[in-house]
Every structure is written in C-alpha cells, then in structure tokens.
Amino acid sequence: MPNIKSAIKRTKIIAKKTAANKMQKSKIRTLLKKTGSAVAASAENAGDLARQAQTALDKAAAKGYLHKHNIARKKSKLAKALASGQK
C-alpha cells in the first residue's frame, strides 16, 4: 500500500478504471457470444446482432479497451461465421 498521497490517489483511480474496463470487455464478450449462438442457430436476427457487435467492437477500439488487431481478428471471425451461416 502506498504511503504518498498522490500514489494513494492513483491507486484508487486505477482501481476505478480497471472496473470500468472489465465491465466493457464483459459486455463485448456477451454480445459476441449472443451473436455466435444466433449465427449457429441460423436465427433471423443474426445480422442485426452482428451489426451491433461490430459497432461495439469499433467503439472499444476507439476507447482503447482492446487492441486494434484483437478487434480486427474478432470482427473477421464474426464476418466469416455470418457468411458461412447464411449459405
């Protein structure tokens, strides 16, 4: 535990930011899982869910929640699954 006042403050800020980042990452993972299961089940709303997931991933890239290459990989995987599910 830090003794310096500014270090204590930074520790609190880091904890708050970590919690916010975890929440955003969890939301993205949940959306990707829902989209994946909809594509696998050939649901009618799979395209809408995929669009929502891609938007969420783009926002995550802009905010820096995930690395841009990680997001590109996830979007590519999602598009590939959607394309194979529509055939």
LUMFI-241582 format. One record per atom (N, C-alpha, C, O): atom name; residue number from 1; x, y, z. Coordinates in Angstrom, 2 decimals. Layout:
% residues N
PT name resi      xx      yy      zz
PT   CA  NUM       X       Y       Z
...
END
This chain:
% residues 87
PT name resi      xx      yy      zz
PT    N    1    0.85   -1.18    0.00
PT   CA    1    0.00    0.00    0.00
PT    C    1    0.89    1.24    0.00
PT    O    1    1.81    1.36    0.81
PT    N    2    0.61    2.17   -0.90
PT   CA    2    1.46    3.36   -0.96
PT    C    2    1.23    4.29    0.23
PT    O    2    0.15    4.34    0.80
PT    N    3    2.28    5.02    0.57
PT   CA    3    2.21    5.98    1.68
PT    C    3    2.03    7.41    1.20
PT    O    3    1.49    8.24    1.92
PT    N    4    2.47    7.69    0.00
PT   CA    4    2.40    9.04   -0.55
PT    C    4    0.98    9.32   -1.02
PT    O    4    0.32    8.46   -1.61
PT    N    5    0.52   10.53   -0.75
PT   CA    5   -0.86   10.90   -1.03
PT    C    5   -1.21   10.75   -2.52
PT    O    5   -2.28   10.23   -2.85
PT    N    6   -0.34   11.19   -3.40
PT   CA    6   -0.61   11.10   -4.83
PT    C    6   -0.64    9.65   -5.30
PT    O    6   -1.40    9.30   -6.20
PT    N    7    0.19    8.81   -4.71
PT   CA    7    0.21    7.39   -5.07
PT    C    7   -1.06    6.70   -4.61
PT    O    7   -1.59    5.82   -5.30
PT    N    8   -1.56    7.09   -3.44
PT   CA    8   -2.82    6.53   -2.94
PT    C    8   -3.95    6.91   -3.89
PT    O    8   -4.80    6.08   -4.23
PT    N    9   -3.95    8.17   -4.32
PT   CA    9   -4.97    8.65   -5.24
PT    C    9   -4.91    7.90   -6.57
PT    O    9   -5.95    7.50   -7.10
PT    N   10   -3.71    7.71   -7.09
PT   CA   10   -3.55    6.97   -8.35
PT    C   10   -4.04    5.53   -8.22
PT    O   10   -4.63    4.99   -9.15
PT    N   11   -3.80    4.92   -7.08
PT   CA   11   -4.26    3.55   -6.84
PT    C   11   -5.78    3.48   -6.92
PT    O   11   -6.34    2.55   -7.50
PT    N   12   -6.44    4.46   -6.31
PT   CA   12   -7.91    4.50   -6.37
PT    C   12   -8.41    4.70   -7.79
PT    O   12   -9.37    4.05   -8.21
PT    N   13   -7.76    5.59   -8.53
PT   CA   13   -8.16    5.86   -9.91
PT    C   13   -7.97    4.63  -10.78
PT    O   13   -8.82    4.30  -11.60
PT    N   14   -6.85    3.95  -10.61
PT   CA   14   -6.56    2.74  -11.39
PT    C   14   -7.60    1.66  -11.11
PT    O   14   -8.05    0.98  -12.03
PT    N   15   -7.99    1.51   -9.84
PT   CA   15   -9.00    0.51   -9.48
PT    C   15  -10.33    0.83  -10.15
PT    O   15  -11.02   -0.07  -10.63
PT    N   16  -10.69    2.11  -10.19
PT   CA   16  -11.95    2.53  -10.80
PT    C   16  -11.92    2.29  -12.32
PT    O   16  -12.89    1.81  -12.89
PT    N   17  -10.80    2.63  -12.95
PT   CA   17  -10.68    2.44  -14.39
PT    C   17  -10.65    0.96  -14.76
PT    O   17  -11.20    0.56  -15.78
PT    N   18  -10.00    0.16  -13.93
PT   CA   18   -9.94   -1.29  -14.17
PT    C   18  -11.34   -1.88  -14.14
PT    O   18  -11.69   -2.71  -14.98
PT    N   19  -12.15   -1.45  -13.18
PT   CA   19  -13.51   -1.94  -13.07
PT    C   19  -14.33   -1.55  -14.30
PT    O   19  -15.10   -2.36  -14.82
PT    N   20  -14.17   -0.32  -14.76
PT   CA   20  -14.89    0.14  -15.95
PT    C   20  -14.47   -0.64  -17.18
PT    O   20  -15.31   -1.02  -18.00
PT    N   21  -13.17   -0.89  -17.33
PT   CA   21  -12.67   -1.65  -18.47
PT    C   21  -13.19   -3.08  -18.45
PT    O   21  -13.56   -3.62  -19.49
PT    N   22  -13.21   -3.70  -17.27
PT   CA   22  -13.72   -5.07  -17.15
PT    C   22  -15.18   -5.14  -17.56
PT    O   22  -15.61   -6.08  -18.23
PT    N   23  -15.95   -4.13  -17.15
PT   CA   23  -17.36   -4.09  -17.48
PT    C   23  -17.56   -4.00  -19.00
PT    O   23  -18.41   -4.69  -19.55
PT    N   24  -16.78   -3.16  -19.66
PT   CA   24  -16.90   -3.00  -21.11
PT    C   24  -16.48   -4.28  -21.84
PT    O   24  -17.14   -4.70  -22.79
PT    N   25  -15.39   -4.89  -21.40
PT   CA   25  -14.93   -6.13  -22.02
PT    C   25  -15.96   -7.24  -21.84
PT    O   25  -16.19   -8.03  -22.76
PT    N   26  -16.58   -7.30  -20.68
PT   CA   26  -17.60   -8.30  -20.42
PT    C   26  -18.80   -8.10  -21.33
PT    O   26  -19.36   -9.06  -21.85
PT    N   27  -19.18   -6.84  -21.53
PT   CA   27  -20.31   -6.52  -22.40
PT    C   27  -20.01   -6.96  -23.83
PT    O   27  -20.89   -7.49  -24.51
PT    N   28  -18.79   -6.74  -24.28
PT   CA   28  -18.40   -7.13  -25.63
PT    C   28  -18.42   -8.66  -25.77
PT    O   28  -18.92   -9.19  -26.76
PT    N   29  -17.85   -9.35  -24.78
PT   CA   29  -17.84  -10.82  -24.82
PT    C   29  -19.26  -11.38  -24.86
PT    O   29  -19.54  -12.32  -25.61
PT    N   30  -20.15  -10.82  -24.06
PT   CA   30  -21.54  -11.28  -24.02
PT    C   30  -22.20  -11.08  -25.38
PT    O   30  -22.89  -11.97  -25.88
PT    N   31  -21.99   -9.91  -25.98
PT   CA   31  -22.57   -9.62  -27.28
PT    C   31  -22.03  -10.57  -28.35
PT    O   31  -22.78  -11.02  -29.22
PT    N   32  -20.74  -10.87  -28.29
PT   CA   32  -20.15  -11.81  -29.25
PT    C   32  -20.70  -13.22  -29.08
PT    O   32  -20.94  -13.92  -30.06
PT    N   33  -20.91  -13.63  -27.82
PT   CA   33  -21.47  -14.96  -27.57
PT    C   33  -22.90  -15.05  -28.09
PT    O   33  -23.28  -16.06  -28.69
PT    N   34  -23.70  -14.01  -27.86
PT   CA   34  -25.08  -13.99  -28.34
PT    C   34  -25.11  -14.05  -29.86
PT    O   34  -25.91  -14.78  -30.44
PT    N   35  -24.23  -13.30  -30.50
PT   CA   35  -24.17  -13.29  -31.96
PT    C   35  -23.74  -14.66  -32.48
PT    O   35  -24.32  -15.16  -33.45
PT    N   36  -22.75  -15.25  -31.85
PT   CA   36  -22.28  -16.57  -32.27
PT    C   36  -23.35  -17.63  -32.16
PT    O   36  -23.49  -18.46  -33.06
PT    N   37  -24.09  -17.61  -31.08
PT   CA   37  -25.15  -18.60  -30.92
PT    C   37  -26.30  -18.35  -31.89
PT    O   37  -26.93  -19.30  -32.36
PT    N   38  -26.58  -17.08  -32.21
PT   CA   38  -27.63  -16.76  -33.19
PT    C   38  -27.23  -17.21  -34.58
PT    O   38  -28.06  -17.71  -35.34
PT    N   39  -25.95  -17.04  -34.93
PT   CA   39  -25.46  -17.47  -36.23
PT    C   39  -25.49  -19.00  -36.32
PT    O   39  -25.87  -19.56  -37.35
PT    N   40  -25.10  -19.66  -35.25
PT   CA   40  -25.09  -21.13  -35.24
PT    C   40  -26.51  -21.69  -35.37
PT    O   40  -26.71  -22.73  -35.99
PT    N   41  -27.48  -20.99  -34.79
PT   CA   41  -28.86  -21.44  -34.84
PT    C   41  -29.58  -20.92  -36.08
PT    O   41  -30.77  -21.19  -36.26
PT    N   42  -28.87  -20.18  -36.92
PT   CA   42  -29.45  -19.57  -38.13
PT    C   42  -30.67  -18.72  -37.79
PT    O   42  -31.68  -18.77  -38.48
PT    N   43  -30.56  -17.94  -36.72
PT   CA   43  -31.66  -17.08  -36.29
PT    C   43  -31.82  -15.91  -37.26
PT    O   43  -30.88  -15.51  -37.94
PT    N   44  -33.03  -15.38  -37.30
PT   CA   44  -33.32  -14.28  -38.22
PT    C   44  -32.60  -12.99  -37.82
PT    O   44  -32.24  -12.18  -38.68
PT    N   45  -32.38  -12.81  -36.52
PT   CA   45  -31.77  -11.57  -36.04
PT    C   45  -30.25  -11.65  -35.98
PT    O   45  -29.61  -10.79  -35.36
PT    N   46  -29.65  -12.65  -36.59
PT   CA   46  -28.19  -12.81  -36.54
PT    C   46  -27.49  -11.63  -37.19
PT    O   46  -26.46  -11.17  -36.69
PT    N   47  -28.02  -11.13  -38.29
PT   CA   47  -27.41   -9.99  -38.98
PT    C   47  -27.45   -8.73  -38.13
PT    O   47  -26.48   -7.97  -38.09
PT    N   48  -28.56   -8.51  -37.45
PT   CA   48  -28.68   -7.33  -36.57
PT    C   48  -27.72   -7.44  -35.40
PT    O   48  -27.07   -6.46  -35.03
PT    N   49  -27.64   -8.63  -34.81
PT   CA   49  -26.72   -8.83  -33.68
PT    C   49  -25.26   -8.66  -34.13
PT    O   49  -24.44   -8.10  -33.40
PT    N   50  -24.96   -9.14  -35.34
PT   CA   50  -23.60   -8.99  -35.85
PT    C   50  -23.27   -7.52  -36.05
PT    O   50  -22.15   -7.08  -35.76
PT    N   51  -24.22   -6.75  -36.55
PT   CA   51  -24.01   -5.32  -36.75
PT    C   51  -23.77   -4.62  -35.42
PT    O   51  -22.90   -3.75  -35.31
PT    N   52  -24.55   -4.99  -34.41
PT   CA   52  -24.38   -4.41  -33.07
PT    C   52  -23.01   -4.77  -32.50
PT    O   52  -22.34   -3.94  -31.89
PT    N   53  -22.60   -6.02  -32.70
PT   CA   53  -21.31   -6.48  -32.19
PT    C   53  -20.17   -5.73  -32.86
PT    O   53  -19.20   -5.34  -32.20
PT    N   54  -20.26   -5.53  -34.17
PT   CA   54  -19.22   -4.81  -34.88
PT    C   54  -19.14   -3.36  -34.43
PT    O   54  -18.05   -2.80  -34.29
PT    N   55  -20.29   -2.75  -34.18
PT   CA   55  -20.32   -1.37  -33.68
PT    C   55  -19.67   -1.30  -32.30
PT    O   55  -18.88   -0.39  -32.02
PT    N   56  -20.01   -2.25  -31.46
PT   CA   56  -19.43   -2.28  -30.11
PT    C   56  -17.91   -2.48  -30.17
PT    O   56  -17.17   -1.87  -29.41
PT    N   57  -17.46   -3.33  -31.09
PT   CA   57  -16.03   -3.56  -31.25
PT    C   57  -15.32   -2.30  -31.75
PT    O   57  -14.23   -1.97  -31.29
PT    N   58  -15.94   -1.60  -32.68
PT   CA   58  -15.34   -0.36  -33.18
PT    C   58  -15.23    0.68  -32.07
PT    O   58  -14.22    1.39  -31.98
PT    N   59  -16.25    0.78  -31.24
PT   CA   59  -16.21    1.72  -30.13
PT    C   59  -15.13    1.31  -29.12
PT    O   59  -14.45    2.17  -28.55
PT    N   60  -14.99    0.01  -28.91
PT   CA   60  -13.96   -0.48  -27.99
PT    C   60  -12.57   -0.13  -28.51
PT    O   60  -11.66    0.17  -27.74
PT    N   61  -12.41   -0.18  -29.83
PT   CA   61  -11.12    0.19  -30.43
PT    C   61  -10.85    1.67  -30.22
PT    O   61   -9.72    2.07  -29.90
PT    N   62  -11.88    2.48  -30.40
PT   CA   62  -11.72    3.92  -30.24
PT    C   62  -11.38    4.29  -28.81
PT    O   62  -10.59    5.20  -28.57
PT    N   63  -11.98    3.59  -27.86
PT   CA   63  -11.76    3.88  -26.44
PT    C   63  -10.51    3.20  -25.89
PT    O   63  -10.03    3.55  -24.81
PT    N   64   -9.98    2.22  -26.63
PT   CA   64   -8.77    1.56  -26.19
PT    C   64   -9.00    0.42  -25.21
PT    O   64   -8.08    0.05  -24.47
PT    N   65  -10.21   -0.14  -25.19
PT   CA   65  -10.48   -1.27  -24.29
PT    C   65   -9.74   -2.52  -24.73
PT    O   65   -9.28   -3.31  -23.91
PT    N   66   -9.63   -2.70  -26.05
PT   CA   66   -8.92   -3.84  -26.62
PT    C   66   -7.98   -3.32  -27.69
PT    O   66   -8.17   -2.22  -28.22
PT    N   67   -6.97   -4.10  -28.02
PT   CA   67   -6.02   -3.71  -29.06
PT    C   67   -6.70   -3.79  -30.42
PT    O   67   -7.57   -4.63  -30.64
PT    N   68   -6.29   -2.91  -31.33
PT   CA   68   -6.95   -2.83  -32.64
PT    C   68   -6.81   -4.12  -33.45
PT    O   68   -7.71   -4.47  -34.20
PT    N   69   -5.70   -4.82  -33.30
PT   CA   69   -5.53   -6.08  -34.03
PT    C   69   -6.44   -7.17  -33.44
PT    O   69   -6.97   -8.00  -34.17
PT    N   70   -6.60   -7.14  -32.14
PT   CA   70   -7.50   -8.09  -31.48
PT    C   70   -8.93   -7.86  -31.98
PT    O   70   -9.65   -8.82  -32.27
PT    N   71   -9.34   -6.61  -32.09
PT   CA   71  -10.67   -6.28  -32.56
PT    C   71  -10.84   -6.67  -34.03
PT    O   71  -11.88   -7.20  -34.41
PT    N   72   -9.82   -6.42  -34.83
PT   CA   72   -9.88   -6.80  -36.25
PT    C   72  -10.05   -8.31  -36.39
PT    O   72  -10.81   -8.77  -37.24
PT    N   73   -9.35   -9.06  -35.56
PT   CA   73   -9.46  -10.53  -35.59
PT    C   73  -10.86  -10.98  -35.21
PT    O   73  -11.42  -11.88  -35.84
PT    N   74  -11.43  -10.36  -34.18
PT   CA   74  -12.78  -10.72  -33.74
PT    C   74  -13.82  -10.38  -34.81
PT    O   74  -14.74  -11.16  -35.06
PT    N   75  -13.68   -9.20  -35.45
PT   CA   75  -14.62   -8.80  -36.49
PT    C   75  -14.52   -9.73  -37.70
PT    O   75  -15.54  -10.08  -38.30
PT    N   76  -13.31  -10.12  -38.05
PT   CA   76  -13.12  -11.03  -39.17
PT    C   76  -13.75  -12.39  -38.89
PT    O   76  -14.41  -12.97  -39.75
PT    N   77  -13.54  -12.88  -37.69
PT   CA   77  -14.12  -14.17  -37.29
PT    C   77  -15.64  -14.11  -37.31
PT    O   77  -16.30  -15.06  -37.73
PT    N   78  -16.18  -12.99  -36.87
PT   CA   78  -17.62  -12.80  -36.84
PT    C   78  -18.19  -12.75  -38.25
PT    O   78  -19.22  -13.37  -38.53
PT    N   79  -17.54  -12.02  -39.15
PT   CA   79  -17.99  -11.91  -40.53
PT    C   79  -17.92  -13.26  -41.24
PT    O   79  -18.81  -13.60  -42.02
PT    N   80  -16.88  -14.01  -40.95
PT   CA   80  -16.71  -15.33  -41.57
PT    C   80  -17.82  -16.28  -41.10
PT    O   80  -18.37  -17.04  -41.89
PT    N   81  -18.13  -16.24  -39.81
PT   CA   81  -19.18  -17.10  -39.26
PT    C   81  -20.54  -16.70  -39.84
PT    O   81  -21.36  -17.56  -40.17
PT    N   82  -20.77  -15.41  -39.97
PT   CA   82  -22.04  -14.92  -40.51
PT    C   82  -22.19  -15.33  -41.97
PT    O   82  -23.27  -15.74  -42.39
PT    N   83  -21.11  -15.23  -42.75
PT   CA   83  -21.15  -15.60  -44.16
PT    C   83  -21.38  -17.10  -44.33
PT    O   83  -22.13  -17.51  -45.22
PT    N   84  -20.74  -17.91  -43.51
PT   CA   84  -20.91  -19.35  -43.62
PT    C   84  -22.28  -19.80  -43.11
PT    O   84  -22.82  -20.81  -43.56
PT    N   85  -22.84  -19.04  -42.17
PT   CA   85  -24.16  -19.37  -41.64
PT    C   85  -25.28  -19.02  -42.59
PT    O   85  -26.36  -19.61  -42.51
PT    N   86  -25.06  -18.07  -43.50
PT   CA   86  -26.11  -17.64  -44.43
PT    C   86  -26.18  -18.53  -45.67
PT    O   86  -27.15  -18.46  -46.42
PT    N   87  -25.17  -19.34  -45.90
PT   CA   87  -25.16  -20.19  -47.08
PT    C   87  -26.16  -21.32  -46.98
PT    O   87  -26.27  -22.13  -47.90
END
